[in-house]
Amino acid sequence: MNFSGIIVGAAVFSSIGICHPAVIKAEYYWGKQCWWIWLCLGITLSALSLFVQNDIVSTIIGGFAFSCLWAIHEMFLQEKRVLRGWFPENPARHDYYEARRKELQGKL
């Protein structure tokens, strides 16, 4: 039996499970301006996956890299979710959210 597909699938599913709450927390504490952290992590992991000899490990690292790159898109969507009231906003950043709501009034 070949378990590599199950192993890779479980690992990529776990990486998505890790990135989703991490995006929510990152947006809450730092805002969408921290998108570049996800970019650096994604590029670094992509490059790392090129140099790993083991195919399964390389695939898992590549899957995690692209989960990080997808998190960039989710950061911007998460801000919209907060502005719509679907997620709690950081009280320390209330003025920023109010200014964004006025700026985007009618577009949300």
Rosetta constraint file for C-alpha pairs under 8 A:
AtomPair CA 3 CA 7 HARMONIC 6.17 0.50
AtomPair CA 4 CA 8 HARMONIC 6.04 0.50
AtomPair CA 4 CA 56 HARMONIC 6.57 0.50
AtomPair CA 5 CA 9 HARMONIC 5.94 0.50
AtomPair CA 6 CA 10 HARMONIC 6.02 0.50
AtomPair CA 7 CA 11 HARMONIC 6.14 0.50
AtomPair CA 8 CA 12 HARMONIC 6.09 0.50
AtomPair CA 8 CA 56 HARMONIC 6.67 0.50
AtomPair CA 8 CA 59 HARMONIC 6.98 0.50
AtomPair CA 8 CA 60 HARMONIC 5.74 0.50
AtomPair CA 9 CA 13 HARMONIC 6.02 0.50
AtomPair CA 10 CA 14 HARMONIC 6.07 0.50
AtomPair CA 11 CA 15 HARMONIC 6.21 0.50
AtomPair CA 11 CA 60 HARMONIC 6.23 0.50
AtomPair CA 12 CA 16 HARMONIC 6.32 0.50
AtomPair CA 12 CA 60 HARMONIC 6.36 0.50
AtomPair CA 12 CA 63 HARMONIC 5.61 0.50
AtomPair CA 12 CA 64 HARMONIC 6.25 0.50
AtomPair CA 13 CA 17 HARMONIC 6.26 0.50
AtomPair CA 14 CA 18 HARMONIC 6.14 0.50
AtomPair CA 15 CA 19 HARMONIC 6.07 0.50
AtomPair CA 15 CA 63 HARMONIC 7.70 0.50
AtomPair CA 15 CA 64 HARMONIC 5.54 0.50
AtomPair CA 15 CA 67 HARMONIC 6.66 0.50
AtomPair CA 16 CA 20 HARMONIC 6.05 0.50
AtomPair CA 16 CA 64 HARMONIC 7.67 0.50
AtomPair CA 16 CA 67 HARMONIC 6.04 0.50
AtomPair CA 17 CA 21 HARMONIC 7.19 0.50
AtomPair CA 18 CA 22 HARMONIC 6.32 0.50
AtomPair CA 19 CA 23 HARMONIC 5.99 0.50
AtomPair CA 19 CA 67 HARMONIC 6.87 0.50
AtomPair CA 19 CA 68 HARMONIC 6.80 0.50
AtomPair CA 19 CA 71 HARMONIC 6.76 0.50
AtomPair CA 20 CA 24 HARMONIC 6.61 0.50
AtomPair CA 20 CA 71 HARMONIC 7.55 0.50
AtomPair CA 21 CA 25 HARMONIC 6.19 0.50
AtomPair CA 22 CA 26 HARMONIC 5.93 0.50
AtomPair CA 23 CA 27 HARMONIC 6.06 0.50
AtomPair CA 23 CA 71 HARMONIC 6.49 0.50
AtomPair CA 23 CA 74 HARMONIC 7.00 0.50
AtomPair CA 23 CA 75 HARMONIC 6.04 0.50
AtomPair CA 23 CA 78 HARMONIC 7.66 0.50
AtomPair CA 24 CA 28 HARMONIC 6.17 0.50
AtomPair CA 24 CA 75 HARMONIC 7.67 0.50
AtomPair CA 24 CA 78 HARMONIC 6.74 0.50
AtomPair CA 25 CA 29 HARMONIC 6.21 0.50
AtomPair CA 26 CA 30 HARMONIC 5.62 0.50
AtomPair CA 26 CA 31 HARMONIC 6.56 0.50
AtomPair CA 26 CA 32 HARMONIC 7.81 0.50
AtomPair CA 26 CA 34 HARMONIC 7.30 0.50
AtomPair CA 27 CA 31 HARMONIC 4.04 0.50
AtomPair CA 27 CA 32 HARMONIC 5.49 0.50
AtomPair CA 27 CA 34 HARMONIC 7.68 0.50
AtomPair CA 27 CA 75 HARMONIC 6.46 0.50
AtomPair CA 27 CA 78 HARMONIC 6.95 0.50
AtomPair CA 27 CA 79 HARMONIC 6.88 0.50
AtomPair CA 28 CA 88 HARMONIC 7.94 0.50
AtomPair CA 28 CA 89 HARMONIC 6.40 0.50
AtomPair CA 28 CA 90 HARMONIC 5.58 0.50
AtomPair CA 29 CA 90 HARMONIC 6.81 0.50
AtomPair CA 30 CA 34 HARMONIC 6.34 0.50
AtomPair CA 31 CA 79 HARMONIC 7.36 0.50
AtomPair CA 32 CA 75 HARMONIC 5.50 0.50
AtomPair CA 32 CA 76 HARMONIC 5.99 0.50
AtomPair CA 32 CA 79 HARMONIC 6.72 0.50
AtomPair CA 34 CA 38 HARMONIC 7.50 0.50
AtomPair CA 35 CA 39 HARMONIC 6.54 0.50
AtomPair CA 35 CA 71 HARMONIC 7.92 0.50
AtomPair CA 35 CA 72 HARMONIC 5.32 0.50
AtomPair CA 35 CA 75 HARMONIC 6.61 0.50
AtomPair CA 36 CA 40 HARMONIC 6.11 0.50
AtomPair CA 36 CA 72 HARMONIC 7.74 0.50
AtomPair CA 37 CA 41 HARMONIC 6.14 0.50
AtomPair CA 38 CA 42 HARMONIC 5.95 0.50
AtomPair CA 38 CA 68 HARMONIC 5.39 0.50
AtomPair CA 38 CA 69 HARMONIC 6.13 0.50
AtomPair CA 38 CA 71 HARMONIC 6.57 0.50
AtomPair CA 38 CA 72 HARMONIC 6.09 0.50
AtomPair CA 39 CA 43 HARMONIC 6.10 0.50
AtomPair CA 39 CA 68 HARMONIC 7.04 0.50
AtomPair CA 39 CA 69 HARMONIC 5.84 0.50
AtomPair CA 39 CA 72 HARMONIC 6.95 0.50
AtomPair CA 40 CA 44 HARMONIC 5.98 0.50
AtomPair CA 41 CA 45 HARMONIC 6.04 0.50
AtomPair CA 41 CA 65 HARMONIC 6.97 0.50
AtomPair CA 41 CA 68 HARMONIC 6.65 0.50
AtomPair CA 42 CA 46 HARMONIC 6.01 0.50
AtomPair CA 42 CA 64 HARMONIC 7.69 0.50
AtomPair CA 42 CA 65 HARMONIC 4.29 0.50
AtomPair CA 42 CA 66 HARMONIC 6.19 0.50
AtomPair CA 42 CA 67 HARMONIC 7.68 0.50
AtomPair CA 42 CA 68 HARMONIC 5.10 0.50
AtomPair CA 42 CA 69 HARMONIC 5.26 0.50
AtomPair CA 43 CA 47 HARMONIC 6.17 0.50
AtomPair CA 43 CA 65 HARMONIC 6.93 0.50
AtomPair CA 44 CA 48 HARMONIC 6.11 0.50
AtomPair CA 44 CA 65 HARMONIC 7.73 0.50
AtomPair CA 45 CA 49 HARMONIC 6.08 0.50
AtomPair CA 45 CA 61 HARMONIC 6.17 0.50
AtomPair CA 45 CA 62 HARMONIC 6.50 0.50
AtomPair CA 45 CA 64 HARMONIC 7.40 0.50
AtomPair CA 45 CA 65 HARMONIC 5.04 0.50
AtomPair CA 46 CA 50 HARMONIC 6.75 0.50
AtomPair CA 46 CA 61 HARMONIC 7.16 0.50
AtomPair CA 46 CA 62 HARMONIC 5.43 0.50
AtomPair CA 46 CA 65 HARMONIC 5.47 0.50
AtomPair CA 46 CA 66 HARMONIC 7.69 0.50
AtomPair CA 47 CA 51 HARMONIC 7.07 0.50
AtomPair CA 48 CA 52 HARMONIC 6.53 0.50
AtomPair CA 48 CA 58 HARMONIC 7.90 0.50
AtomPair CA 48 CA 61 HARMONIC 7.49 0.50
AtomPair CA 49 CA 57 HARMONIC 7.82 0.50
AtomPair CA 49 CA 58 HARMONIC 4.58 0.50
AtomPair CA 49 CA 59 HARMONIC 6.97 0.50
AtomPair CA 49 CA 61 HARMONIC 5.55 0.50
AtomPair CA 49 CA 62 HARMONIC 5.52 0.50
AtomPair CA 50 CA 58 HARMONIC 6.98 0.50
AtomPair CA 51 CA 58 HARMONIC 7.87 0.50
AtomPair CA 52 CA 57 HARMONIC 7.12 0.50
AtomPair CA 52 CA 58 HARMONIC 5.43 0.50
AtomPair CA 53 CA 58 HARMONIC 7.05 0.50
AtomPair CA 54 CA 58 HARMONIC 5.98 0.50
AtomPair CA 55 CA 59 HARMONIC 6.03 0.50
AtomPair CA 56 CA 60 HARMONIC 6.22 0.50
AtomPair CA 57 CA 61 HARMONIC 6.16 0.50
AtomPair CA 58 CA 62 HARMONIC 6.09 0.50
AtomPair CA 59 CA 63 HARMONIC 6.04 0.50
AtomPair CA 60 CA 64 HARMONIC 6.22 0.50
AtomPair CA 61 CA 65 HARMONIC 6.10 0.50
AtomPair CA 62 CA 66 HARMONIC 6.32 0.50
AtomPair CA 63 CA 67 HARMONIC 6.24 0.50
AtomPair CA 64 CA 68 HARMONIC 6.29 0.50
AtomPair CA 65 CA 69 HARMONIC 6.35 0.50
AtomPair CA 66 CA 70 HARMONIC 6.03 0.50
AtomPair CA 67 CA 71 HARMONIC 6.21 0.50
AtomPair CA 68 CA 72 HARMONIC 7.03 0.50
AtomPair CA 69 CA 73 HARMONIC 7.59 0.50
AtomPair CA 70 CA 74 HARMONIC 6.54 0.50
AtomPair CA 71 CA 75 HARMONIC 6.03 0.50
AtomPair CA 72 CA 76 HARMONIC 6.97 0.50
AtomPair CA 73 CA 77 HARMONIC 6.51 0.50
AtomPair CA 74 CA 78 HARMONIC 5.81 0.50
AtomPair CA 75 CA 79 HARMONIC 6.50 0.50
AtomPair CA 76 CA 80 HARMONIC 6.73 0.50
AtomPair CA 77 CA 81 HARMONIC 6.30 0.50
AtomPair CA 78 CA 82 HARMONIC 6.24 0.50
AtomPair CA 79 CA 83 HARMONIC 6.17 0.50
AtomPair CA 80 CA 84 HARMONIC 6.14 0.50
AtomPair CA 80 CA 108 HARMONIC 7.35 0.50
AtomPair CA 81 CA 85 HARMONIC 6.32 0.50
AtomPair CA 81 CA 86 HARMONIC 5.25 0.50
AtomPair CA 81 CA 87 HARMONIC 6.08 0.50
AtomPair CA 82 CA 86 HARMONIC 5.61 0.50
AtomPair CA 82 CA 87 HARMONIC 4.74 0.50
AtomPair CA 82 CA 88 HARMONIC 6.11 0.50
AtomPair CA 82 CA 89 HARMONIC 5.91 0.50
AtomPair CA 83 CA 89 HARMONIC 7.88 0.50
AtomPair CA 83 CA 97 HARMONIC 6.61 0.50
AtomPair CA 83 CA 100 HARMONIC 7.81 0.50
AtomPair CA 83 CA 101 HARMONIC 6.52 0.50
AtomPair CA 83 CA 108 HARMONIC 7.96 0.50
AtomPair CA 84 CA 108 HARMONIC 6.92 0.50
AtomPair CA 85 CA 89 HARMONIC 7.90 0.50
AtomPair CA 89 CA 93 HARMONIC 7.42 0.50
AtomPair CA 89 CA 94 HARMONIC 7.05 0.50
AtomPair CA 89 CA 97 HARMONIC 7.83 0.50
AtomPair CA 90 CA 94 HARMONIC 6.51 0.50
AtomPair CA 93 CA 97 HARMONIC 6.55 0.50
AtomPair CA 94 CA 98 HARMONIC 6.18 0.50
AtomPair CA 95 CA 99 HARMONIC 6.19 0.50
AtomPair CA 96 CA 100 HARMONIC 6.23 0.50
AtomPair CA 97 CA 101 HARMONIC 6.10 0.50
AtomPair CA 98 CA 102 HARMONIC 6.33 0.50
AtomPair CA 99 CA 103 HARMONIC 6.14 0.50
AtomPair CA 100 CA 104 HARMONIC 5.97 0.50
AtomPair CA 101 CA 105 HARMONIC 5.62 0.50
AtomPair CA 104 CA 108 HARMONIC 6.57 0.50
